Amino acid sequence: MRGIEYRGLTRIEGPVVMTRRGRNVSFNEMVAVYDRDGGRRLGRVVDMSADWTAIQLFGSNTGLSADDSRVEFLDKPMEFRVGTGLLGRVFNGLGEPVDGYGEILSSQMRDVNGLPINPYARIYPRDFIQTGVSAIDGMNTLIRGQKLPIFSGNGLPHNHLAAQIVRQAKIRGDEGSFVVVFCAMGVKYDVARFFLDDFEKSGVLANVVVFLSLADAPSLERLVAPRCALTAAEYLAYEKGFHVLVVMTDMTNYCEALREVSSMRGEVPSRKGYPGYLYSDLASLYERAGKIRDSTGSITQIPILTMPNDDISHPIPDLSGYITEGQIVLDRDLNHRGLYPPVAELPSLSRLMKDGIGPGITREDHKDVAAQLFAAYSKAKQVRNLASIIGEEDLSEGDKRYLKFGDKLEQNFLAQGEFEDRSIERTLDLGWSVLSELPREELLRVKREYIEKYLQPLLGEGELADTGE
Protein backbone atom coordinates (compact mmCIF):
# COMPACT_ATOMS: atom_id res chain seq x y z
CA MET A 1 0.00 0.00 0.00
CA ARG A 2 1.11 3.53 -0.70
CA GLY A 3 2.84 5.22 2.24
CA ILE A 4 4.06 2.00 3.88
CA GLU A 5 7.79 2.03 4.56
CA TYR A 6 10.05 -0.99 4.85
CA ARG A 7 13.11 -0.73 7.05
CA GLY A 8 16.47 -2.19 6.10
CA LEU A 9 18.19 -3.30 2.92
CA THR A 10 19.30 -6.87 2.31
CA ARG A 11 22.08 -5.92 -0.11
CA ILE A 12 23.76 -2.86 -1.67
CA GLU A 13 25.56 -3.40 -4.99
CA GLY A 14 26.61 -0.10 -6.53
CA PRO A 15 23.51 1.78 -7.73
CA VAL A 16 21.31 -1.30 -7.14
CA VAL A 17 19.89 -2.02 -3.69
CA MET A 18 17.84 -5.03 -2.58
CA THR A 19 15.00 -5.09 -0.09
CA ARG A 20 12.34 -7.61 0.82
CA ARG A 21 9.32 -7.79 -1.45
CA GLY A 22 6.59 -5.30 -0.61
CA ARG A 23 2.89 -5.72 -1.24
CA ASN A 24 1.53 -4.87 -4.71
CA VAL A 25 4.93 -3.77 -6.01
CA SER A 26 5.08 -3.37 -9.78
CA PHE A 27 7.88 -3.24 -12.33
CA ASN A 28 9.24 0.32 -13.01
CA GLU A 29 7.42 1.65 -9.94
CA MET A 30 9.06 4.66 -8.32
CA VAL A 31 10.70 4.16 -4.93
CA ALA A 32 12.03 6.57 -2.31
CA VAL A 33 15.06 5.36 -0.32
CA TYR A 34 15.96 7.23 2.90
CA ASP A 35 19.31 7.08 4.69
CA ARG A 36 19.88 7.30 8.44
CA ASP A 37 19.78 11.13 8.35
CA GLY A 38 16.52 11.28 6.42
CA GLY A 39 18.17 12.08 3.10
CA ARG A 40 15.87 11.05 0.25
CA ARG A 41 16.88 9.64 -3.13
CA LEU A 42 14.64 8.22 -5.82
CA GLY A 43 14.95 4.91 -7.58
CA ARG A 44 13.00 2.56 -9.79
CA VAL A 45 12.04 -1.10 -9.43
CA VAL A 46 14.08 -3.02 -12.02
CA ASP A 47 13.58 -6.62 -10.89
CA MET A 48 11.69 -8.68 -8.34
CA SER A 49 11.06 -12.19 -7.09
CA ALA A 50 8.71 -13.73 -4.56
CA ASP A 51 10.98 -12.63 -1.69
CA TRP A 52 12.96 -9.56 -2.76
CA THR A 53 12.83 -6.42 -4.90
CA ALA A 54 15.77 -4.86 -6.77
CA ILE A 55 15.82 -1.06 -6.92
CA GLN A 56 18.15 0.97 -9.10
CA LEU A 57 18.92 4.40 -7.69
CA PHE A 58 19.01 7.53 -9.81
CA GLY A 59 21.99 8.75 -7.81
CA SER A 60 24.80 7.56 -5.56
CA ASN A 61 24.45 5.03 -2.73
CA THR A 62 26.70 7.14 -0.47
CA GLY A 63 25.33 7.23 3.09
CA LEU A 64 23.12 4.17 2.76
CA SER A 65 23.48 1.29 5.21
CA ALA A 66 21.76 -2.05 5.26
CA ASP A 67 20.35 -1.62 8.79
CA ASP A 68 19.36 2.05 9.00
CA SER A 69 17.87 2.71 5.53
CA ARG A 70 14.14 2.93 4.82
CA VAL A 71 12.32 2.13 1.57
CA GLU A 72 8.97 3.61 0.51
CA PHE A 73 7.17 2.27 -2.59
CA LEU A 74 5.36 5.22 -4.16
CA ASP A 75 2.76 3.18 -6.09
CA LYS A 76 3.23 5.16 -9.33
CA PRO A 77 5.51 5.23 -12.37
CA MET A 78 7.93 8.07 -12.96
CA GLU A 79 6.14 11.26 -13.93
CA PHE A 80 7.15 14.56 -15.52
CA ARG A 81 5.52 17.91 -14.83
CA VAL A 82 4.17 19.56 -17.99
CA GLY A 83 2.72 22.99 -18.67
CA THR A 84 2.89 26.08 -20.84
CA GLY A 85 6.15 27.11 -19.15
CA LEU A 86 8.16 24.29 -20.75
CA LEU A 87 9.50 26.31 -23.67
CA GLY A 88 12.87 27.93 -23.07
CA ARG A 89 13.66 25.71 -20.07
CA VAL A 90 16.61 23.38 -19.43
CA PHE A 91 16.14 20.12 -17.50
CA ASN A 92 18.40 17.25 -16.50
CA GLY A 93 17.73 13.67 -17.55
CA LEU A 94 15.22 13.18 -14.73
CA GLY A 95 13.14 16.17 -15.76
CA GLU A 96 14.42 18.40 -12.95
CA PRO A 97 15.11 22.07 -13.85
CA VAL A 98 18.83 22.92 -13.97
CA ASP A 99 18.60 26.46 -15.34
CA GLY A 100 18.06 28.09 -11.95
CA TYR A 101 14.40 29.01 -12.41
CA GLY A 102 12.76 26.29 -10.33
CA GLU A 103 9.79 24.08 -11.20
CA ILE A 104 7.35 25.20 -13.87
CA LEU A 105 4.02 26.44 -12.53
CA SER A 106 1.73 23.53 -13.28
CA SER A 107 -0.04 20.73 -11.48
CA GLN A 108 -0.21 18.48 -14.55
CA MET A 109 1.89 15.32 -14.32
CA ARG A 110 2.40 12.80 -17.11
CA ASP A 111 3.76 9.24 -17.08
CA VAL A 112 7.15 9.37 -18.84
CA ASN A 113 6.45 6.00 -20.48
CA GLY A 114 3.68 7.59 -22.52
CA LEU A 115 0.43 6.06 -23.67
CA PRO A 116 0.04 3.66 -26.61
CA ILE A 117 -1.23 5.33 -29.78
CA ASN A 118 -4.05 3.55 -31.57
CA PRO A 119 -2.66 2.72 -35.04
CA TYR A 120 -6.01 3.69 -36.56
CA ALA A 121 -5.67 7.16 -35.05
CA ARG A 122 -2.40 7.82 -36.87
CA ILE A 123 -2.30 10.05 -39.96
CA TYR A 124 0.15 9.32 -42.76
CA PRO A 125 2.97 11.96 -42.77
CA ARG A 126 2.95 14.17 -45.88
CA ASP A 127 4.10 17.69 -44.92
CA PHE A 128 7.57 18.95 -45.85
CA ILE A 129 9.95 20.29 -43.17
CA GLN A 130 12.62 22.64 -44.49
CA THR A 131 15.90 22.20 -42.61
CA GLY A 132 17.85 24.61 -44.82
CA VAL A 133 20.40 21.83 -45.50
CA SER A 134 20.49 20.92 -49.21
CA ALA A 135 21.80 17.39 -48.60
CA ILE A 136 18.63 16.69 -46.58
CA ASP A 137 15.99 18.89 -48.22
CA GLY A 138 16.96 18.07 -51.78
CA MET A 139 17.64 14.33 -51.74
CA ASN A 140 16.52 12.95 -48.33
CA THR A 141 13.61 15.17 -47.42
CA LEU A 142 12.33 15.27 -43.85
CA ILE A 143 8.55 14.93 -43.52
CA ARG A 144 6.43 16.10 -40.58
CA GLY A 145 5.73 13.10 -38.33
CA GLN A 146 8.70 11.09 -39.67
CA LYS A 147 11.49 9.32 -37.79
CA LEU A 148 14.72 10.07 -39.69
CA PRO A 149 17.91 9.20 -37.75
CA ILE A 150 21.41 10.49 -38.47
CA PHE A 151 24.03 7.72 -38.55
CA SER A 152 27.39 9.24 -37.67
CA GLY A 153 30.78 8.24 -36.29
CA ASN A 154 33.14 9.45 -33.58
CA GLY A 155 34.72 12.75 -34.54
CA LEU A 156 32.20 13.60 -37.27
CA PRO A 157 30.27 16.91 -37.00
CA HIS A 158 26.89 15.42 -36.09
CA ASN A 159 26.53 17.84 -33.17
CA HIS A 160 27.05 20.83 -35.46
CA LEU A 161 24.53 19.42 -37.94
CA ALA A 162 22.01 18.82 -35.15
CA ALA A 163 22.42 22.39 -33.89
CA GLN A 164 22.01 23.71 -37.45
CA ILE A 165 18.79 21.74 -37.93
CA VAL A 166 17.43 23.06 -34.62
CA ARG A 167 18.23 26.65 -35.68
CA GLN A 168 16.82 26.42 -39.17
CA ALA A 169 14.03 23.81 -39.27
CA LYS A 170 10.62 25.22 -40.14
CA ILE A 171 7.22 24.25 -41.48
CA ARG A 172 6.79 26.37 -44.59
CA GLY A 173 3.87 28.74 -44.16
CA ASP A 174 3.37 27.79 -40.50
CA GLU A 175 6.57 28.90 -38.77
CA GLY A 176 4.84 30.28 -35.69
CA SER A 177 3.73 26.90 -34.32
CA PHE A 178 7.06 25.06 -34.71
CA VAL A 179 9.09 24.17 -31.59
CA VAL A 180 12.02 21.88 -30.77
CA VAL A 181 12.64 19.38 -27.96
CA PHE A 182 16.35 18.63 -27.65
CA CYS A 183 17.63 15.67 -25.60
CA ALA A 184 21.34 14.89 -25.03
CA MET A 185 22.26 11.61 -23.33
CA GLY A 186 25.68 10.77 -21.91
CA VAL A 187 27.34 13.84 -23.43
CA LYS A 188 30.40 15.61 -22.04
CA TYR A 189 30.05 19.03 -20.48
CA ASP A 190 31.74 20.82 -23.41
CA VAL A 191 29.21 19.27 -25.81
CA ALA A 192 26.31 20.36 -23.59
CA ARG A 193 27.78 23.86 -23.37
CA PHE A 194 28.12 23.99 -27.16
CA PHE A 195 24.42 23.32 -27.66
CA LEU A 196 23.26 25.75 -24.97
CA ASP A 197 25.52 28.53 -26.26
CA ASP A 198 24.41 27.91 -29.84
CA PHE A 199 20.72 28.03 -28.92
CA GLU A 200 21.21 31.24 -26.93
CA LYS A 201 23.28 33.02 -29.59
CA SER A 202 20.90 32.12 -32.40
CA GLY A 203 17.85 33.20 -30.40
CA VAL A 204 15.99 29.88 -30.72
CA LEU A 205 16.19 28.90 -27.04
CA ALA A 206 12.79 30.47 -26.37
CA ASN A 207 11.24 27.82 -28.65
CA VAL A 208 13.37 24.89 -27.41
CA VAL A 209 12.96 22.53 -24.45
CA VAL A 210 16.36 21.10 -23.49
CA PHE A 211 17.06 17.87 -21.59
CA LEU A 212 20.72 17.29 -20.69
CA SER A 213 22.04 14.06 -19.16
CA LEU A 214 25.79 14.50 -18.79
CA ALA A 215 28.38 11.74 -19.03
CA ASP A 216 28.83 11.59 -15.24
CA ALA A 217 25.11 11.04 -14.61
CA PRO A 218 23.89 7.57 -13.54
CA SER A 219 23.14 5.10 -16.33
CA LEU A 220 19.48 4.98 -15.38
CA GLU A 221 19.19 8.73 -16.01
CA ARG A 222 20.18 8.18 -19.65
CA LEU A 223 17.31 5.73 -19.98
CA VAL A 224 14.83 8.18 -18.48
CA ALA A 225 16.00 11.33 -20.34
CA PRO A 226 14.50 10.54 -23.78
CA ARG A 227 11.25 9.45 -22.15
CA CYS A 228 10.96 12.77 -20.32
CA ALA A 229 11.76 14.59 -23.56
CA LEU A 230 9.13 12.67 -25.51
CA THR A 231 6.59 13.26 -22.74
CA ALA A 232 7.18 17.01 -23.10
CA ALA A 233 6.90 16.65 -26.89
CA GLU A 234 3.60 14.77 -26.65
CA TYR A 235 2.14 17.46 -24.39
CA LEU A 236 3.23 20.28 -26.71
CA ALA A 237 2.07 18.44 -29.84
CA TYR A 238 -1.16 16.71 -28.90
CA GLU A 239 -2.46 19.06 -26.21
CA LYS A 240 -1.08 22.44 -27.34
CA GLY A 241 -1.09 21.90 -31.11
CA PHE A 242 2.59 22.60 -31.80
CA HIS A 243 4.63 20.95 -34.54
CA VAL A 244 7.49 19.46 -32.50
CA LEU A 245 10.89 18.39 -33.77
CA VAL A 246 12.62 16.03 -31.31
CA VAL A 247 16.40 15.77 -31.67
CA MET A 248 17.99 13.03 -29.52
CA THR A 249 21.76 12.54 -29.28
CA ASP A 250 23.48 10.17 -28.73
CA MET A 251 21.33 7.03 -29.01
CA THR A 252 24.48 4.92 -28.76
CA ASN A 253 24.99 6.22 -25.21
CA TYR A 254 21.38 5.30 -24.46
CA CYS A 255 21.92 1.75 -25.71
CA GLU A 256 25.17 1.42 -23.75
CA ALA A 257 23.27 2.39 -20.58
CA LEU A 258 20.60 -0.18 -21.43
CA ARG A 259 23.29 -2.84 -21.81
CA GLU A 260 24.83 -1.83 -18.46
CA VAL A 261 21.51 -2.05 -16.62
CA SER A 262 20.72 -5.36 -18.31
CA SER A 263 24.09 -6.75 -17.16
CA MET A 264 23.43 -5.61 -13.58
CA ARG A 265 20.17 -7.53 -13.64
CA GLY A 266 21.92 -10.69 -14.83
CA GLU A 267 19.96 -10.96 -18.07
CA VAL A 268 21.14 -13.24 -20.87
CA PRO A 269 22.91 -11.03 -23.44
CA SER A 270 22.20 -11.01 -27.17
CA ARG A 271 24.26 -9.52 -30.04
CA LYS A 272 27.41 -7.78 -28.74
CA GLY A 273 26.13 -7.99 -25.18
CA TYR A 274 22.99 -5.92 -25.72
CA PRO A 275 19.74 -7.27 -24.25
CA GLY A 276 17.45 -9.25 -26.53
CA TYR A 277 14.74 -6.60 -26.13
CA LEU A 278 16.91 -3.80 -27.61
CA TYR A 279 14.65 -3.65 -30.68
CA SER A 280 11.42 -3.29 -28.72
CA ASP A 281 13.01 -0.81 -26.31
CA LEU A 282 14.16 1.44 -29.16
CA ALA A 283 10.74 1.06 -30.80
CA SER A 284 9.10 2.29 -27.58
CA LEU A 285 10.94 5.58 -28.15
CA TYR A 286 10.84 5.91 -31.93
CA GLU A 287 7.15 5.02 -32.23
CA ARG A 288 6.18 8.01 -30.09
CA ALA A 289 6.56 10.13 -33.22
CA GLY A 290 3.81 10.86 -35.71
CA LYS A 291 0.53 12.66 -36.31
CA ILE A 292 -2.82 11.63 -34.86
CA ARG A 293 -6.42 12.45 -35.68
CA ASP A 294 -8.20 15.27 -33.85
CA SER A 295 -4.86 17.00 -33.14
CA THR A 296 -3.26 19.76 -35.16
CA GLY A 297 0.18 19.03 -33.69
CA SER A 298 2.80 16.46 -34.66
CA ILE A 299 6.07 14.92 -33.45
CA THR A 300 9.00 14.48 -35.82
CA GLN A 301 12.14 12.71 -34.60
CA ILE A 302 15.79 13.04 -35.61
CA PRO A 303 17.69 10.55 -33.42
CA ILE A 304 21.47 10.82 -33.77
CA LEU A 305 23.69 7.81 -33.14
CA THR A 306 27.43 7.26 -33.52
CA MET A 307 28.15 3.91 -35.17
CA PRO A 308 30.89 2.02 -33.26
CA ASN A 309 33.88 1.65 -35.63
CA ASP A 310 31.72 3.25 -38.37
CA ASP A 311 29.96 -0.12 -38.69
CA ILE A 312 26.49 0.42 -40.14
CA SER A 313 25.69 -3.27 -39.46
CA HIS A 314 26.23 -2.79 -35.71
CA PRO A 315 23.07 -3.72 -33.72
CA ILE A 316 22.23 -0.10 -32.84
CA PRO A 317 22.09 1.38 -36.39
CA ASP A 318 20.88 -1.95 -37.77
CA LEU A 319 17.83 -2.12 -35.51
CA SER A 320 17.21 1.63 -35.75
CA GLY A 321 17.04 1.30 -39.53
CA TYR A 322 14.30 -1.32 -39.21
CA ILE A 323 12.15 0.90 -36.99
CA THR A 324 12.63 4.30 -38.59
CA GLU A 325 11.74 5.59 -42.06
CA GLY A 326 15.23 5.92 -43.50
CA GLN A 327 18.55 7.39 -42.36
CA ILE A 328 21.02 10.21 -43.02
CA VAL A 329 24.55 8.74 -43.12
CA LEU A 330 27.63 10.90 -42.47
CA ASP A 331 30.80 9.96 -44.36
CA ARG A 332 34.30 10.11 -42.87
CA ASP A 333 36.00 10.50 -46.26
CA LEU A 334 33.90 13.58 -47.12
CA ASN A 335 34.71 15.00 -43.70
CA HIS A 336 38.46 14.45 -44.23
CA ARG A 337 38.16 16.38 -47.49
CA GLY A 338 36.74 19.35 -45.60
CA LEU A 339 33.13 19.10 -46.80
CA TYR A 340 30.33 20.11 -44.43
CA PRO A 341 27.90 18.53 -43.87
CA PRO A 342 29.61 15.27 -44.89
CA VAL A 343 26.37 13.51 -45.90
CA ALA A 344 26.87 10.32 -47.92
CA GLU A 345 23.91 10.51 -50.27
CA LEU A 346 23.97 6.98 -51.71
CA PRO A 347 23.46 5.04 -48.42
CA SER A 348 21.12 7.76 -47.12
CA LEU A 349 17.38 7.37 -47.58
CA SER A 350 14.08 9.00 -46.69
CA ARG A 351 11.28 6.50 -47.24
CA LEU A 352 8.53 9.12 -46.86
CA MET A 353 10.14 11.68 -49.17
CA LYS A 354 8.02 10.78 -52.21
CA ASP A 355 4.79 11.66 -50.37
CA GLY A 356 5.93 15.05 -49.02
CA ILE A 357 7.36 16.81 -52.06
CA GLY A 358 6.12 18.02 -55.43
CA PRO A 359 3.64 20.63 -56.70
CA GLY A 360 2.06 22.75 -53.98
CA ILE A 361 4.49 21.46 -51.34
CA THR A 362 8.05 22.05 -52.53
CA ARG A 363 8.27 22.42 -56.31
CA GLU A 364 7.02 20.43 -59.28
CA ASP A 365 10.50 19.32 -60.37
CA HIS A 366 11.68 18.10 -56.94
CA LYS A 367 11.12 14.36 -57.48
CA ASP A 368 12.77 14.36 -60.90
CA VAL A 369 15.78 16.40 -59.78
CA ALA A 370 16.39 14.18 -56.73
CA ALA A 371 16.10 10.97 -58.79
CA GLN A 372 18.48 12.29 -61.47
CA LEU A 373 21.04 13.48 -58.91
CA PHE A 374 21.01 10.07 -57.20
CA ALA A 375 21.42 8.18 -60.47
CA ALA A 376 24.18 10.43 -61.83
CA TYR A 377 26.06 10.53 -58.51
CA SER A 378 25.99 6.72 -58.37
CA LYS A 379 27.58 6.55 -61.82
CA ALA A 380 30.12 9.23 -60.83
CA LYS A 381 31.16 7.02 -57.89
CA GLN A 382 31.62 4.08 -60.24
CA VAL A 383 33.75 6.20 -62.58
CA ARG A 384 35.91 7.31 -59.64
CA ASN A 385 36.55 3.69 -58.73
CA LEU A 386 37.47 2.95 -62.34
CA ALA A 387 39.78 5.98 -62.48
CA SER A 388 41.61 4.76 -59.38
CA ILE A 389 42.46 1.58 -61.29
CA ILE A 390 43.23 2.69 -64.85
CA GLY A 391 43.97 6.38 -64.29
CA GLU A 392 41.83 9.40 -65.10
CA GLU A 393 43.64 10.11 -68.38
CA ASP A 394 42.38 6.81 -69.88
CA LEU A 395 38.72 7.56 -69.19
CA SER A 396 36.30 8.38 -71.97
CA GLU A 397 35.08 11.94 -72.41
CA GLY A 398 31.68 10.92 -71.09
CA ASP A 399 33.21 9.42 -67.96
CA LYS A 400 35.27 12.57 -67.40
CA ARG A 401 32.08 14.61 -67.46
CA TYR A 402 30.66 12.38 -64.73
CA LEU A 403 33.80 12.91 -62.67
CA LYS A 404 33.33 16.66 -63.03
CA PHE A 405 29.66 16.27 -62.14
CA GLY A 406 30.51 14.33 -58.94
CA ASP A 407 33.00 16.96 -57.82
CA LYS A 408 30.57 19.80 -58.51
CA LEU A 409 27.74 18.01 -56.68
CA GLU A 410 29.88 17.64 -53.57
CA GLN A 411 31.41 21.12 -53.67
CA ASN A 412 28.37 23.19 -54.74
CA PHE A 413 25.30 21.18 -53.70
CA LEU A 414 26.18 19.03 -50.67
CA ALA A 415 28.69 21.41 -49.09
CA GLN A 416 27.40 24.58 -47.45
CA GLY A 417 28.15 26.83 -44.52
CA GLU A 418 27.23 25.80 -40.99
CA PHE A 419 25.08 28.93 -40.69
CA GLU A 420 23.80 28.92 -44.29
CA ASP A 421 20.03 28.48 -44.46
CA ARG A 422 18.98 27.51 -47.99
CA SER A 423 15.39 27.60 -49.18
CA ILE A 424 14.12 24.56 -51.09
CA GLU A 425 14.00 26.70 -54.24
CA ARG A 426 17.68 27.57 -53.84
CA THR A 427 18.49 23.88 -53.25
CA LEU A 428 16.68 22.76 -56.40
CA ASP A 429 18.28 25.52 -58.47
CA LEU A 430 21.69 24.32 -57.30
CA GLY A 431 20.68 20.81 -58.32
CA TRP A 432 19.91 21.97 -61.86
CA SER A 433 23.21 23.84 -61.94
CA VAL A 434 25.05 20.62 -61.11
CA LEU A 435 23.06 18.64 -63.68
CA SER A 436 24.11 21.15 -66.35
CA GLU A 437 27.51 19.40 -66.35
CA LEU A 438 25.95 16.36 -68.03
CA PRO A 439 24.76 15.97 -71.63
CA ARG A 440 21.03 16.45 -71.92
CA GLU A 441 20.59 12.99 -73.41
CA GLU A 442 21.88 11.59 -70.09
CA LEU A 443 19.06 13.26 -68.12
CA LEU A 444 16.64 10.36 -68.46
CA ARG A 445 14.90 10.79 -65.10
CA VAL A 446 13.62 14.34 -65.57
CA LYS A 447 10.74 15.40 -67.78
CA ARG A 448 11.58 17.35 -70.91
CA GLU A 449 9.28 20.18 -69.85
CA TYR A 450 11.31 20.61 -66.63
CA ILE A 451 14.56 20.63 -68.62
CA GLU A 452 13.19 23.40 -70.82
CA LYS A 453 11.88 25.36 -67.84
CA TYR A 454 14.72 25.05 -65.32
CA LEU A 455 17.88 23.87 -67.14
CA GLN A 456 17.77 25.77 -70.39
CA PRO A 457 18.03 29.23 -68.75
CA LEU A 458 21.30 28.06 -67.15
CA LEU A 459 22.90 27.17 -70.52
CA GLY A 460 24.01 29.38 -73.34
CA GLU A 461 23.26 28.64 -76.99
CA GLY A 462 26.78 27.31 -77.54
CA GLU A 463 26.44 24.88 -74.66
CA LEU A 464 23.11 23.70 -75.99
CA ALA A 465 24.71 22.92 -79.30
CA ASP A 466 27.42 20.87 -77.58
CA THR A 467 24.81 18.59 -76.00
CA GLY A 468 23.43 17.64 -79.37
CA GLU A 469 20.08 19.35 -78.91
Secondary structure by P-SEA (a helix, b strand, c coil): cccccccccccccccbbbbcccccccccbbbbbbccccbbbbbbbccccccbbbbbbcccccccccccbbbbbccccbbbbbccccccccccccccccccccccccccccccccccccccccccccbbbbcccccccccccccccbbbbbbbccccaaaaaaaaaaaccccccccccbbbbbbbccccaaaaaaaaaaaaaacccccbbbbbbcccccaaaaaaaaaaaaaaaaaaccccccbbbbbbccaaaaaaaaaaaaaaacccccccccccaaaaaaaaaaaccccccccccbbbbbbbbbccccccccaaaaaaaacccbbbbbbaaaaaacccccccccccccccccccccccccccaaaaaaaaaaaaaaaaaaaaaaaaacccccccaaaaaaaaaaaaaaaccccccccccccaaaaaaaaaaaaccccccccccccaaaaaccccccccaaaaaaacc
